Amino acid sequence: MKKAILYKEWIKTRLYFPISLAISLAFIVFLILRLQRVAHFKGVEHIWNIMLSHDVIFIELLNFVPVVLGSLLAIVQFIPEMQQKRLKLTLHLPFNQQKMILIMLSVGFGEILLIYLVNYSVLYTYLQSILAPELTGRILITSLPWYICGITVYLLTAWICLEPTWKRRFVNLFLSCGIIRIFFMNDVPQSYDSFLFALSIFTLSCLFLPLLSVDRFKMGKQDLS
């Protein structure tokens, strides 16, 4: 049964995954080329000076990319479950229902995490070739909350998509916007360093929110058709 669930989720996301990976890498390559252009015309020393004196990390355009990718993945994965009424059929399978939803979420979680790890690897490979380790770490650690937020947004979007009533969906959306805002309250490099562990724990706790929506669905909390 586990293999069947995993395969079903892969079928739903098999097109989105390579496309989102390609889009994220395109942004990474664009930022690398922009950095390379500055290094070519003004020298690497200029990049070092700007980073140290103006709190610039040169990849600010990347900040909302993980959020968009995480949200779209959840939409691709869970909207069909609701629109085509697959969730009701899925919950009638002879398998633990909460475990089933967690397996479904783990597929998306794994895919989005893999995309982010590839992004990080490409960025690290380039940055460490032109910058001191301290500056490379400064850029990567500053971007880490953006990627944690992307995973959080994936789980929050799944929570919204699996919610069976529109009224509650709007409430969930409002709460989700407030949660996402936390990740972008300060744009100073490494300003979230002391909160990274807390943000990670909070993100993991969001894993159980979609289960609440599924429980409401099982209780019959649905809009009248």
C-alpha positions in Angstrom: 0.0 0.0 0.0 2.8 2.4 0.8 4.4 1.9 -2.6 1.0 2.5 -4.3 0.6 5.8 -2.4 4.1 6.9 -3.2 3.6 6.1 -6.8 0.3 7.9 -7.0 2.0 11.0 -5.5 4.9 10.8 -8.0 2.4 10.5 -10.9 0.8 13.8 -9.8 4.1 15.7 -9.4 6.3 14.0 -12.1 5.9 17.0 -14.4 6.1 19.7 -11.8 9.2 18.5 -10.2 11.6 18.8 -13.1 10.0 22.1 -14.2 10.4 23.7 -10.7 13.9 22.4 -10.5 14.8 23.9 -13.8 13.1 27.3 -12.9 15.0 27.4 -9.5 18.3 26.6 -11.2 17.6 29.3 -13.8 17.3 31.8 -11.0 20.5 30.5 -9.5 22.4 30.7 -12.8 21.1 34.2 -13.4 22.4 35.4 -10.0 25.7 33.7 -10.6 26.1 35.4 -14.0 25.2 38.7 -12.4 27.9 38.2 -9.8 30.3 37.0 -12.4 29.7 40.1 -14.4 30.5 42.3 -11.4 33.6 40.3 -10.6 34.7 40.6 -14.2 34.4 44.4 -14.6 35.1 45.5 -11.0 37.0 42.6 -9.5 36.2 40.2 -6.7 37.5 42.8 -4.2 34.6 45.1 -5.1 32.2 42.3 -4.2 33.9 41.7 -0.9 33.8 45.5 -0.1 30.1 45.8 -1.0 29.1 42.8 1.1 31.0 44.0 4.1 30.2 47.7 4.0 26.6 47.8 2.6 25.1 44.5 4.0 24.5 43.2 0.4 24.5 39.5 -0.4 23.8 39.7 -4.2 21.1 37.0 -4.2 18.2 39.0 -2.7 16.1 38.2 -5.9 16.0 34.6 -4.7 14.1 35.3 -1.5 10.5 34.5 -2.8 11.4 31.7 -5.2 11.3 28.9 -2.5 7.9 30.3 -1.3 6.4 30.2 -4.8 7.8 26.7 -5.6 6.6 25.3 -2.3 3.1 26.7 -2.7 2.7 25.5 -6.3 3.9 22.0 -5.4 1.2 21.7 -2.7 -1.5 23.0 -5.2 -0.4 20.5 -7.8 -0.4 17.7 -5.3 -3.6 18.4 -3.3 -6.0 20.4 -5.4 -6.9 17.3 -7.6 -7.6 15.4 -4.4 -10.4 17.8 -3.5 -11.7 18.9 -7.0 -11.9 15.3 -8.3 -13.1 14.0 -4.9 -10.2 11.6 -4.7 -9.6 12.3 -1.0 -12.9 10.6 0.0 -11.9 7.5 -1.9 -8.4 7.6 -0.5 -9.6 7.7 3.1 -11.7 4.6 2.5 -8.6 2.5 1.7 -7.6 -0.2 4.2 -4.8 1.8 5.6 -4.2 4.1 8.5 -5.6 7.5 7.3 -3.2 9.8 9.2 -0.2 7.7 8.1 -1.5 7.9 4.6 -1.6 11.7 4.6 1.8 11.9 6.2 3.2 9.7 3.4 1.6 12.0 0.8 3.2 15.0 2.5 6.5 13.2 2.7 6.6 12.9 -1.1 6.2 16.7 -1.5 8.5 17.4 1.4 11.2 15.2 -0.1 10.8 16.8 -3.6 11.0 20.4 -2.4 13.9 19.6 -0.1 15.8 18.0 -3.0 15.2 21.1 -5.1 16.6 23.3 -2.3 19.6 21.1 -1.7 20.5 21.2 -5.4 20.1 25.0 -5.3 22.4 25.2 -2.3 25.0 22.9 -3.8 25.2 25.0 -7.0 25.4 28.2 -5.1 28.0 26.9 -2.7 30.2 25.5 -5.6 30.3 28.9 -7.3 30.6 31.1 -4.2 33.4 29.3 -2.6 35.4 29.7 -5.8 35.4 33.5 -5.6 34.7 34.4 -2.0 36.3 33.7 1.4 34.5 31.0 3.4 33.1 33.5 5.8 31.4 35.5 3.0 30.1 32.3 1.4 28.7 31.2 4.7 27.1 34.7 5.2 25.2 34.4 1.9 24.1 30.8 2.4 23.0 31.3 6.0 21.1 34.5 5.1 19.2 32.6 2.5 18.4 29.6 4.8 15.2 31.2 6.3 13.9 31.6 2.7 14.2 27.9 2.1 12.7 27.0 5.5 9.8 29.3 4.6 9.4 27.5 1.4 8.9 24.2 3.2 6.5 25.9 5.7 4.5 27.4 2.8 4.2 23.9 1.2 2.7 22.6 4.4 0.4 25.6 4.9 -0.8 25.4 1.4 -1.5 21.7 1.8 -3.5 22.7 5.0 -5.5 25.2 3.0 -6.1 22.8 0.0 -7.3 19.9 2.1 -9.6 22.1 4.2 -13.2 21.0 3.1 -15.0 24.4 3.6 -14.3 27.7 1.9 -14.9 29.8 5.0 -12.2 27.9 6.9 -9.9 28.1 3.9 -10.0 31.9 4.0 -9.3 31.8 7.7 -6.3 29.4 7.1 -5.1 31.6 4.3 -5.2 34.7 6.6 -3.3 32.9 9.3 -0.8 31.5 6.8 0.0 35.0 5.5 0.8 36.1 9.0 3.1 33.1 9.5 4.9 33.8 6.3 5.4 37.4 7.2 7.6 36.3 10.1 10.2 35.0 7.7 10.6 38.4 6.0 10.4 40.9 8.8 14.1 41.7 8.6 16.3 41.8 5.5 19.6 42.4 7.2 22.0 39.6 6.4 22.1 36.8 9.1 19.5 38.6 11.2 17.7 35.2 11.7 20.8 33.3 12.8 19.6 32.9 16.4 16.1 31.9 15.3 17.0 29.2 12.8 16.4 26.3 15.2 13.1 27.7 16.4 12.0 28.3 12.8 12.9 24.7 11.9 10.9 23.3 14.9 7.9 25.5 14.0 8.1 24.3 10.4 8.0 20.6 11.5 5.0 21.4 13.7 3.2 22.6 10.6 3.3 19.1 9.3 0.3 18.3 11.5 -1.9 21.1 10.2 -3.0 19.2 7.1 -4.1 16.4 9.3 -6.5 18.8 11.0 -8.1 19.6 7.7 -8.4 15.9 6.9 -10.0 15.2 10.3 -12.6 18.0 9.5 -13.3 16.3 6.2 -13.9 13.0 7.9 -16.3 14.6 10.3 -18.4 15.8 7.4 -17.5 19.5 7.5 -18.1 20.2 3.9 -19.7 23.0 1.8 -23.2 22.2 0.5 -23.0 21.5 -3.2 
